[in-house]
C-alpha cells in the first residue's frame, strides 16, 4: 500500500501542476490580458521603435506635457500650487515677481 500511496501522491502533484498550467493558459486568454501582452510585446520590439520617427516622438512629448499640465491644474484647483507633498513651499519658484 505504501507504493500505491506514493504513486497516488505523485499523480496528485502532477495533476496539481497541470491544473496550475491550465489556469495560467486561461488567464492568458482573457481579452484584457491578451491586449496587455500585445502592447508589451510591441513596445519592446525593436522594429517598432525604429519606425516611430519624429512625429511619434513629438506626440509622445506632447502627451507627457499634457499630463504634467493636468497635474498642475489639479494642484492649482486644490490650492496646493507651489507646495510639496507635506504642504511646504517648494524652493526656487519660476513665477515672475508680482
GIJOFEN-V395301 format. One record per pair of residues at least 12 apart in sequence whose ideal C-beta (glycine too) atoms are under 10 Angstrom apart, sorted by the first residue. I is the first residue (numbers start at 1). GAP is how many residues later the second one is. If there is no record, write none. Layout:
I:GAP ; I:GAP
This chain:
81:12 ; 81:14 ; 82:12 ; 82:13
